[in-house]
Amino acid sequence: FRVVKVDDTLMQYSIKLTDFILAVNKIGVLYNQAVKAINKYHSEEKANQMLNNISDLQMKLLDKVLEVIKLTQKLKDDCKSNVP
C-alpha cells in the first residue's frame, strides 16, 4: 500500500494560481469591452491615447504572467527533486 502526503503549501499555491488565471481571463474580457466602448464614444485621438495606456498596462500584466510561469516551473522542479 502507499501513503500519500498532501503538501499544504503546494495546495495553497495551486489555489492562488487558479485565482490568478481567472483574474487574467476576466481582465481579457473587460479589455475587449473597454476597447469597444472607447472606439464607440470617444474621438479617434482620445481613443488612441486611451488604448496606448491600456497597452502599457497590458505589458505590465504580461510581465507578471511570465513571472508566475517562472515561479511555477521552479516549484515544479523543486517538487521533482524532493521525490525519493
Disulfide bonds with the S-S distance in Angstrom:
none
